[in-house]
C-alpha cells in the first residue's frame, strides 16, 4: 500500500467520523433546545397564561455542518427580563420580586448538552 493510499484511507475515516459527530451534535442540540423550552415553560409564571404558552424553539443557523437553535418567547418577549430579574413599580418606590425561571433551566440544560456532546465524541465513528 502506498503513502497516497494510506493518506486517502485516513482522510476517508476522519471524514466519516466528522460527519457522524456533526449529526450526533445536531440531534443533541435540537433535543436539548426542546427540553429547555419545556423546562422554562413549566417554571414560567402563569398569571395571564400568554407568557407561559409563548415559548418557542427556532433554528437560527444551519450550515452544511452544525445547526443552532434559540429558545425565545414569541408572545411576550418584553416580559422575560422583567420577570426574571424583577422590576420597579410605583415610580421606583417598590420592587416586584424576581421569578428566576430562565437561568436555572439554562444551567441545567447546558450541563446536559455538554454531557451529550462528550458522549457523541466518544461514540462517533463506532
PyMOL commands that set and color helices and strands:
alter all, ss='L'
color gray80, all
select helices_A, chain A and resi 3-43+50-53+79-85+90-92+103-123
alter helices_A, ss='H'
color red, helices_A
select strands_A, chain A and resi 55-62+67-73+87-89+94-96
alter strands_A, ss='S'
color yellow, strands_A
deselect
rebuild
show_as cartoon
